[in-house]
């Protein structure tokens, strides 16, 4: 596993890639790779094998619980500690104060954001496409935390040169945060813009007192050998971003 450096002691953060030494063969070439999503019409047994492999990868760090969500581009955040929900929680943010509990968030161009407090006793993981960012998934997740997050990590998402959007998307952000005008560049067509999800997330995080923001230097769309991308191929797998406290 590849873990991010520079975090509070005992906090582990990372993101899966297309490649994994235990990847299972696929009858669908477009889903080849270490897909972790059940909702993309992959073989459920194959996906569950990949998910169980991740749990094995985490076991040397003491992880004994792993939580996935049914993600819907919402602003809903759940706190989950000892509970064992019978069905997957619906939403796009997870918070825990329980050690050895891995919070998972799936993406393939949307932005994964991980948060932690300074002493590494509370962590959060959230899924932020443009709808989630504009709607307030970062703000709602911070509000759900019991302690003040002091750092964030941004996983691989689609980069600005590859992410063309309409004027309504720019308006959704700039009507709320006028300073975000600088996160949009004019597109090749009238009324189109290139949006910088990383810059938008950094601004929102900094507005909430989170000065240390790591990551945000990858592109899921153009790094095809490393990441799945929904915009590159509409039928594709999903990576997972994880965080846990050992």
C-alpha positions in Angstrom: 0.0 0.0 0.0 1.1 3.6 -0.7 0.5 5.9 2.2 0.6 9.7 2.3 3.4 11.3 4.3 3.2 14.2 6.6 0.0 13.3 8.5 -0.7 13.1 12.3 0.9 10.1 13.8 -1.2 6.9 13.4 -3.4 8.3 10.6 -3.1 6.4 7.2 -4.4 7.8 4.0 -4.2 6.5 0.4 -5.9 5.7 -2.8 -6.1 2.5 -4.9 -5.0 2.4 -8.5 -6.1 0.5 -11.6 -3.3 -2.0 -10.9 -3.1 -4.3 -7.9 -1.1 -7.5 -7.7 -4.2 -9.4 -6.7 -6.5 -8.0 -9.4 -9.1 -10.6 -10.6 -9.6 -11.3 -14.4 -12.6 -9.6 -16.0 -14.9 -10.8 -18.8 -15.5 -7.1 -19.5 -12.4 -5.4 -20.8 -13.7 -1.9 -19.9 -13.8 -3.1 -16.2 -10.3 -4.6 -16.2 -8.3 -3.4 -13.3 -8.8 -3.2 -9.5 -12.5 -2.1 -9.6 -14.1 -1.7 -6.2 -17.6 -0.5 -7.2 -20.7 -2.8 -7.2 -22.8 -0.3 -9.2 -21.0 -0.5 -12.5 -22.3 -3.9 -13.5 -19.1 -5.7 -12.7 -19.3 -9.3 -11.4 -20.3 -8.8 -7.7 -18.1 -11.8 -6.6 -15.1 -10.1 -8.4 -15.7 -6.8 -6.6 -16.1 -8.5 -3.2 -12.9 -10.3 -3.8 -11.1 -7.0 -4.4 -12.7 -5.5 -1.3 -11.7 -8.4 0.8 -8.1 -8.1 -0.6 -8.1 -4.4 0.6 -9.1 -5.5 4.1 -6.2 -8.0 4.0 -3.8 -5.2 2.9 -5.0 -3.1 5.9 -4.7 -5.9 8.5 -1.0 -5.3 9.3 -2.1 -1.9 10.6 -4.8 -3.4 12.9 -7.8 -2.5 10.7 -10.8 -4.7 11.7 -13.6 -2.7 10.2 -14.3 -1.2 6.8 -17.2 1.0 5.8 -18.5 1.6 2.2 -21.3 3.9 1.1 -23.9 4.1 -1.6 -22.8 7.4 -3.0 -25.3 9.7 -4.6 -23.5 13.1 -5.1 -25.4 14.3 -2.0 -24.4 16.5 0.9 -25.2 13.8 3.5 -22.5 12.9 6.0 -22.7 10.0 8.6 -20.7 9.4 11.7 -20.1 5.7 12.2 -18.2 4.1 15.0 -19.3 0.7 16.4 -22.5 0.4 14.4 -22.7 -2.3 11.8 -25.4 -1.2 9.3 -27.3 -4.0 7.6 -27.5 -2.1 4.4 -25.0 0.4 3.0 -25.4 3.9 4.2 -26.5 6.4 1.6 -24.5 9.6 1.4 -21.1 11.1 0.5 -19.3 11.7 3.7 -18.1 9.5 6.6 -16.7 10.5 10.0 -15.3 8.2 12.7 -13.6 8.5 16.1 -13.0 4.7 16.1 -9.5 3.5 15.6 -8.8 0.6 13.2 -11.9 1.5 11.1 -11.2 2.2 7.4 -13.6 4.8 5.8 -13.9 4.2 2.0 -14.9 6.6 -0.8 -15.1 5.6 -4.4 -14.3 7.9 -7.3 -13.5 8.0 -11.0 -12.9 11.8 -11.7 -14.8 13.3 -8.7 -12.6 14.6 -5.8 -11.9 12.5 -2.7 -11.2 14.7 0.4 -9.8 13.3 3.6 -9.8 15.3 6.9 -8.3 14.8 10.3 -7.8 16.7 13.5 -4.3 17.6 14.8 -3.9 14.7 17.1 -5.2 12.1 14.8 -8.2 11.0 17.0 -10.9 11.8 14.4 -11.0 11.4 10.7 -13.4 11.9 7.8 -13.6 10.9 4.1 -15.9 12.5 1.6 -16.8 12.3 -2.1 -16.9 15.7 -3.9 -17.9 16.1 -7.5 -18.8 19.6 -8.6 -22.4 19.1 -7.3 -21.2 18.0 -3.9 -18.6 20.8 -3.7 -21.2 23.4 -4.7 -23.8 22.0 -2.4 -21.7 21.9 0.7 -20.4 18.4 1.3 -17.1 19.7 2.7 -18.9 22.1 5.0 -21.4 19.5 6.1 -18.6 17.0 6.9 -16.6 19.5 8.9 -19.8 20.3 10.8 -20.4 16.6 11.6 -16.9 16.3 13.2 -16.7 16.6 16.9 -13.3 18.2 16.7 -11.8 20.9 14.4 -10.0 19.4 11.4 -6.6 20.9 10.8 -5.4 19.2 7.7 -6.8 17.7 4.5 -5.6 15.4 1.7 -7.0 15.6 -1.9 -7.0 12.4 -3.9 -6.8 12.0 -7.6 -9.5 13.8 -9.6 -10.0 15.2 -13.1 -7.7 18.2 -13.6 -8.7 21.6 -14.9 -7.4 21.2 -18.5 -9.6 18.1 -18.8 -12.8 19.3 -17.1 -15.0 21.5 -19.2 -18.3 22.6 -17.7 -21.2 24.9 -18.5 -21.8 28.4 -17.2 -24.4 27.1 -14.7 -21.7 25.2 -12.8 -19.5 28.3 -12.5 -22.5 30.3 -11.3 -23.3 27.6 -8.7 -19.9 28.3 -7.1 -19.4 32.0 -7.7 -22.8 33.0 -6.4 -21.8 31.4 -3.1 -18.0 32.2 -3.1 -17.3 35.1 -5.5 -13.6 34.6 -5.0 -13.8 31.3 -6.9 -14.0 33.1 -10.2 -10.2 32.5 -10.4 -10.8 28.7 -10.4 -12.5 28.9 -13.9 -10.8 29.5 -17.2 -12.7 30.3 -20.4 -13.5 27.2 -22.5 -13.1 26.8 -26.3 -16.8 27.3 -26.8 -18.9 30.3 -25.7 -20.5 29.7 -22.3 -18.0 26.9 -21.4 -15.3 26.9 -18.8 -12.6 24.7 -17.4 -13.1 24.2 -13.7 -10.3 23.5 -11.1 -11.8 21.1 -8.5 -8.6 21.2 -6.6 -8.5 25.0 -6.3 -12.2 25.1 -5.3 -11.7 22.5 -2.6 -8.6 24.2 -1.3 -10.4 27.6 -1.0 -13.4 26.0 0.8 -11.1 24.2 3.2 -9.0 27.3 3.9 -12.3 29.3 4.6 -12.9 26.7 7.4 -9.4 27.1 8.9 -7.8 24.1 7.4 -4.3 25.5 6.4 -2.6 22.2 5.6 -3.9 20.8 2.4 -1.8 17.9 0.9 -2.2 16.2 -2.5 -4.2 17.6 -5.4 -1.5 17.0 -8.0 -2.9 14.1 -10.1 -5.3 13.8 -13.0 -7.6 10.8 -13.2 -8.5 11.6 -16.8 -5.1 11.9 -18.3 -3.2 9.3 -16.2 -5.0 6.4 -17.8 -2.4 3.9 -16.7 -3.1 4.7 -13.0 -6.7 5.8 -12.6 -10.2 5.1 -13.7 -12.0 8.0 -15.4 -15.8 8.2 -16.0 -15.3 11.1 -18.4 -12.7 9.2 -20.4 -14.7 6.0 -20.6 -18.4 6.1 -19.4 -18.3 2.4 -18.5 -15.3 2.0 -16.1 -14.3 0.9 -12.7 -13.8 3.0 -9.5 -10.8 3.7 -7.3 -11.2 3.9 -3.5 -9.7 6.5 -1.2 -9.2 5.3 2.3 -8.4 6.7 5.8 -8.0 4.9 9.1 -6.4 5.4 12.5 -4.1 2.6 13.4 
